[in-house]
Each structure stands twice: as structure tokens, then as C-alpha cells.
């Protein structure tokens, strides 16, 4: 009895060491392809990988399966499912069993066939035979211990690497706001009132520590207003197209609400068309300034990737034309609809 316990413990320890060492590999392999061919009295499958790997084979019951685990493997380029229906093999499938562990499974309609595995350059060949004595279906105690150890190790890794609730490292969305240029000279022509400003925004998380996040936000917006020249009362048009804002932001990630604050740089391209400019008809130029902003993202309970954005923004931008200084910045209040997704997750510093 003691001897059997020692054997089981050794198997568990050996498996732990192998799995742990494989996760520490510098260059995980890629599962490139899986192919199979029917033989006279069996089946032969070729599994090809790119990069260094190790593998472990074992059988499972209810239903009967032959499983082969490869590690460390970080990517699957082969098809995930093959319908075989030959020589007692119903299907051949693959998937990620745990981080950097890929499992290839042979499904059997009856008993597991006798098998032989040969390692070749860049992969392995699995030969299944219908003529040779069949492998007993029962799972040995060593295999049960090995499977349990791998499951527990995989669960630990999943908990450590699982994404945070409702966390998406990238957001893209549309906004509409109410914008007012407070300059007195501007108000004489275009009236002292707000006008809509439309925008497209993109943000990317750089650092995530607990519930705190730090990201970079970029926005492109457009604004237009029509007025009347002060002397002739002829129509005048003013537009900001585009308005570019780039800003770092701090966010607080909770389940249903994400407040944020930030500030950064603004780049305005403006154009004014007015009879005051005579035969030229218009002027255009570009200026830069700064802004600060604050707001909140609301997350609907059943649509985790959707964010409703409510925000306030104050911008300070001054333009100089014909020795006349005009303040183009102002207050902006708005609402937006954003969509979250994960892109290049490995580029985020996550703690």
C-alpha cells in the first residue's frame, strides 16, 4: 500500500514539475496542423507544431477518449474539429485545456483502439490499430492523479490570469455634445448660444491595477455654426473640422459605473466664410490648446461590452487673426455610446 501511494505521489510531483517548466518556456510552440489518413487496419494522424514542446498521453472514459496534451503551446492554427467516422474513431478535436496547454482528443464510438505514438521533427504521428489488442478502457490511479493535478494547476492559473469583471482594454464610440464658444466677438456674429458638436473617440488602457486604470484617449470632433456679418448682415459660416484631442485619463473600474478624469492637448482646424473677407471669401488656420475633462461610463447589467458615456469638458484654445485674438475654447457637455473589446491584451500592464 505504501509503495502504491509513493508511486501516485511521484506521478503527481513529476507532472507538476513538467507543467510548471513548460509554462516558463521563453518561446511557446504553435499547433500548426492536424491531418489523418485511413489505413487498411487502422488510422494514422499527424500532428505538427512549430517550436519546442513536450506531450503527455492518457485515456479517459465516459465517453471513451484518447487525449494528448502539448505544452507550452500559445496558439492553435489547426482546425478545431475533424469529423472522422472511420475505424471506430468518430471525431478528432483540439482546444486549449489550460493556459499554454493544448489538448488533442480522439473520440471513439466503442473501445479505445491500441495506439502507438512516434515523435518526428516538428510533431508526432499517432497510429491506431483495429487488429492489435485494444487498450483497456479503465483509467489507472496514476492517470486519475495526473488529471486531477493538471485540473487544479489549470484552475489556479485561470484565477490568476482571468480578466477582471467587465474589463475591456479598448473602447470606441460616438458622442454628441453641446458646445459654446464664449468669446464676445464671436457672439456678435454667431449669437451667444450653444450648438451641437459631434465626435468619434478611441481609448486604450495602458495600466490596470486593481480597480484603477490609466488609459490614453483620442477624439476627433466637428462643429459648425451659421451667423450674420455685423455690417451687411450677409450669411457667415464658421466650422471646426476636425477638432483633435489627446489625453491621459484615470478611471475607476466597478461593475456598473466607471468615473474618469483627465486632461491633455487639443488641435483645432478652423475655417470662417464671410463677406468681410472680400474677394478671398474665407480664412482658415490651425491652433492648439489644452483641456480637462470628467465624466462617467454607465455599464448596462446585461450588456457588459456597452458603455453609456456622460461627460463634461473645458477647452482653452486661442486663435489670432489680423491681430485680433479670439477664444475658440469653451464648455462642452455631452453623451456618447461606446463599445468595449480586448485587443493585444499582453500589452496592458495588469496587476
Secondary structure, 3 states (H helix, E strand, C coil): CHHHHHHHHHHHHHHHHHHHHHHCCCCCEEEEEEEEEEECCEEEEEEEEECCCEEEEEEECCCCEEEEEEECEEEECCCCEEEEEECCEEEEEEEEEECCEEEEEEEECCCCCEEEEEEECCEEEEEEECCCCCCCCCCCHHHHHHHHHHHHHHHHHHHHHCCCCCCCCEEEEEEEEEEEECCHHHHHHHCCCCEEEEEEEEEEEEEEECCEEEEEEEEEEEEEEEEECCCCCCEEEEEEEEEEEEEEEEEECCCCEEEEEEEEEEEEEEEEECHHHCCCCEEEEEEEEEEEEEEEEECCCCCCCEEEEEEEEEEEEEEEECCEEEECCEEEEEEEEEEEECCCHHHCEEC
